[in-house]
């Protein structure tokens, strides 16, 4: 639970909601981290394996249809599911407005690293999130500690340029119509599927 609280405290988007202002326009409002933040917890350890699977599948189906369009609410859902004594799943559903697939991976990594750090006995705070201005300044500063020639050699940029030119010339020489239909075949024999199996 503490790992989750720490990540929410660090990531402002995890504490943000859409608000409508007096001009009837939406804006993001970032809330303070509450002093206590308990994860919703669902204990399935007393159920049979098939019953646990059914509950988790039903939860995932409900989350697939979840709507984050409500104003004044956080843009994610989360529940900690206990399967057995030492086996849990953290079911997370994040709205695309705050995290996409790539940034969602970053969030998962931060959560896992923080959990492991706390389990290892660490009491250190998580490092602060760098601001967007710091990010822009880093980009605008350009490469550090490497010359342009060293970059070309290290990343084989000359080969990249040559290959890119070959691809571009091929595309120009082989103009294709826009793809509007895709057909494919699957050999079921390769999958060793019997007549009784569901496909």
FENCOR-V217340 format. One record per residue. RES is the residue in one small letter. SS is DSSP state (H for helix, E for strand, L for the rest). OMEGA is omega in whole degrees, -180 to 180 (NA if undefined). BURIAL is # if it has 24 or more other C-alpha atoms within 12 Angstrom, else .. Layout:
res=RES ss=SS omega=OMEGA burial=BURIAL
res=RES ss=SS omega=OMEGA burial=BURIAL
//
This chain:
res=x ss=L omega=-179 burial=.
res=x ss=H omega=179 burial=#
res=x ss=H omega=179 burial=#
res=x ss=H omega=179 burial=#
res=x ss=H omega=-179 burial=#
res=x ss=H omega=180 burial=#
res=x ss=H omega=177 burial=#
res=x ss=H omega=179 burial=#
res=x ss=H omega=-177 burial=#
res=x ss=H omega=-175 burial=#
res=x ss=L omega=-178 burial=#
res=x ss=H omega=-179 burial=#
res=x ss=H omega=178 burial=#
res=x ss=H omega=179 burial=#
res=x ss=H omega=-175 burial=#
res=x ss=E omega=176 burial=#
res=x ss=E omega=177 burial=#
res=x ss=E omega=179 burial=#
res=x ss=E omega=176 burial=.
res=x ss=E omega=-178 burial=.
res=x ss=L omega=-175 burial=.
res=x ss=L omega=178 burial=.
res=x ss=L omega=178 burial=.
res=x ss=L omega=177 burial=.
res=x ss=L omega=-179 burial=.
res=x ss=E omega=173 burial=.
res=x ss=E omega=178 burial=.
res=x ss=E omega=175 burial=.
res=x ss=E omega=-179 burial=.
res=x ss=E omega=-177 burial=.
res=x ss=L omega=175 burial=.
res=x ss=L omega=176 burial=.
res=x ss=L omega=178 burial=.
res=x ss=L omega=-180 burial=.
res=x ss=L omega=177 burial=.
res=x ss=L omega=-177 burial=.
res=x ss=L omega=-177 burial=.
res=x ss=L omega=175 burial=.
res=x ss=L omega=170 burial=.
res=x ss=L omega=-170 burial=.
res=x ss=E omega=180 burial=.
res=x ss=E omega=-178 burial=.
res=x ss=E omega=180 burial=.
res=x ss=L omega=-172 burial=#
res=x ss=L omega=-180 burial=.
res=x ss=L omega=-180 burial=.
res=x ss=L omega=175 burial=.
res=x ss=L omega=-179 burial=.
res=x ss=H omega=-179 burial=.
res=x ss=H omega=178 burial=.
res=x ss=H omega=177 burial=.
res=x ss=H omega=179 burial=.
res=x ss=H omega=180 burial=.
res=x ss=H omega=180 burial=.
res=x ss=H omega=-179 burial=.
res=x ss=H omega=178 burial=#
res=x ss=H omega=179 burial=.
res=x ss=H omega=177 burial=.
res=x ss=H omega=-179 burial=#
res=x ss=H omega=178 burial=.
res=x ss=H omega=179 burial=.
res=x ss=H omega=180 burial=.
res=x ss=H omega=178 burial=.
res=x ss=H omega=-180 burial=.
res=x ss=L omega=-175 burial=.
res=x ss=L omega=-178 burial=.
res=x ss=L omega=179 burial=.
res=x ss=L omega=-175 burial=.
res=x ss=L omega=180 burial=.
res=x ss=L omega=177 burial=.
res=x ss=L omega=174 burial=.
res=x ss=L omega=178 burial=.
res=x ss=L omega=178 burial=.
res=x ss=E omega=-171 burial=#
res=x ss=L omega=175 burial=#
res=x ss=E omega=173 burial=#
res=x ss=E omega=180 burial=#
res=x ss=E omega=173 burial=#
res=x ss=E omega=177 burial=#
res=x ss=E omega=-176 burial=#
res=x ss=E omega=178 burial=#
res=x ss=E omega=179 burial=#
res=x ss=E omega=180 burial=#
res=x ss=E omega=-176 burial=.
res=x ss=L omega=-177 burial=.
res=x ss=L omega=180 burial=.
res=x ss=E omega=180 burial=.
res=x ss=E omega=174 burial=.
res=x ss=E omega=174 burial=#
res=x ss=E omega=-179 burial=#
res=x ss=E omega=-174 burial=#
res=x ss=E omega=172 burial=#
res=x ss=E omega=-177 burial=#
res=x ss=E omega=176 burial=#
res=x ss=L omega=-177 burial=#
res=x ss=L omega=-180 burial=.
res=x ss=L omega=179 burial=.
res=x ss=L omega=179 burial=#
res=x ss=L omega=172 burial=.
res=x ss=L omega=-176 burial=.
res=x ss=H omega=-177 burial=.
res=x ss=H omega=-179 burial=.
res=x ss=H omega=174 burial=.
res=x ss=H omega=176 burial=.
res=x ss=H omega=178 burial=.
res=x ss=H omega=180 burial=.
res=x ss=H omega=179 burial=#
res=x ss=H omega=-180 burial=#
res=x ss=H omega=179 burial=.
res=x ss=H omega=-179 burial=#
res=x ss=H omega=179 burial=#
res=x ss=H omega=-180 burial=.
res=x ss=H omega=180 burial=.
res=x ss=H omega=178 burial=#
res=x ss=H omega=180 burial=.
res=x ss=H omega=179 burial=.
res=x ss=H omega=179 burial=.
res=x ss=H omega=178 burial=.
res=x ss=H omega=179 burial=.
res=x ss=L omega=176 burial=.
res=x ss=L omega=-179 burial=.
res=x ss=L omega=175 burial=.
res=x ss=L omega=-179 burial=.
res=x ss=L omega=177 burial=.
res=x ss=L omega=174 burial=.
res=x ss=L omega=178 burial=#
res=x ss=L omega=-179 burial=.
res=x ss=L omega=177 burial=.
res=x ss=L omega=178 burial=.
res=x ss=L omega=-178 burial=.
res=x ss=L omega=179 burial=.
res=x ss=H omega=178 burial=.
res=x ss=H omega=176 burial=.
res=x ss=H omega=178 burial=.
res=x ss=H omega=179 burial=.
res=x ss=H omega=179 burial=.
res=x ss=H omega=178 burial=.
res=x ss=H omega=179 burial=.
res=x ss=H omega=-177 burial=.
res=x ss=H omega=179 burial=.
res=x ss=H omega=179 burial=.
res=x ss=L omega=-179 burial=.
res=x ss=L omega=179 burial=.
res=x ss=L omega=175 burial=.
res=x ss=L omega=179 burial=.
res=x ss=L omega=-180 burial=.
res=x ss=L omega=177 burial=.
res=x ss=H omega=-180 burial=.
res=x ss=H omega=178 burial=.
res=x ss=H omega=177 burial=.
res=x ss=H omega=180 burial=.
res=x ss=H omega=-178 burial=.
res=x ss=H omega=-175 burial=.
res=x ss=H omega=-177 burial=.
res=x ss=L omega=178 burial=.
res=x ss=L omega=-176 burial=.
res=x ss=H omega=177 burial=.
res=x ss=H omega=177 burial=.
res=x ss=H omega=178 burial=.
res=x ss=H omega=-180 burial=.
res=x ss=H omega=180 burial=.
res=x ss=H omega=-179 burial=.
res=x ss=H omega=179 burial=.
res=x ss=H omega=179 burial=.
res=x ss=H omega=178 burial=.
res=x ss=H omega=-180 burial=.
res=x ss=H omega=-180 burial=.
res=x ss=H omega=179 burial=.
res=x ss=H omega=179 burial=.
res=x ss=H omega=180 burial=.
res=x ss=H omega=180 burial=.
res=x ss=H omega=-177 burial=.
res=x ss=H omega=-177 burial=.
res=x ss=L omega=-180 burial=.
res=x ss=L omega=-180 burial=.
res=x ss=L omega=173 burial=.
res=x ss=L omega=178 burial=.
res=x ss=L omega=180 burial=.
res=x ss=L omega=179 burial=.
res=x ss=L omega=-179 burial=.
res=x ss=L omega=180 burial=.
res=x ss=L omega=178 burial=.
res=x ss=L omega=177 burial=.
res=x ss=L omega=-180 burial=.
res=x ss=L omega=177 burial=.
res=x ss=L omega=176 burial=.
res=x ss=L omega=-178 burial=.
res=x ss=H omega=180 burial=.
res=x ss=H omega=180 burial=.
res=x ss=H omega=-176 burial=.
res=x ss=H omega=179 burial=.
res=x ss=L omega=-179 burial=.
res=x ss=L omega=179 burial=.
res=x ss=L omega=-179 burial=.
res=x ss=L omega=-177 burial=.
res=x ss=L omega=-178 burial=.
res=x ss=L omega=174 burial=.
res=x ss=L omega=180 burial=.
res=x ss=L omega=NA burial=.
//
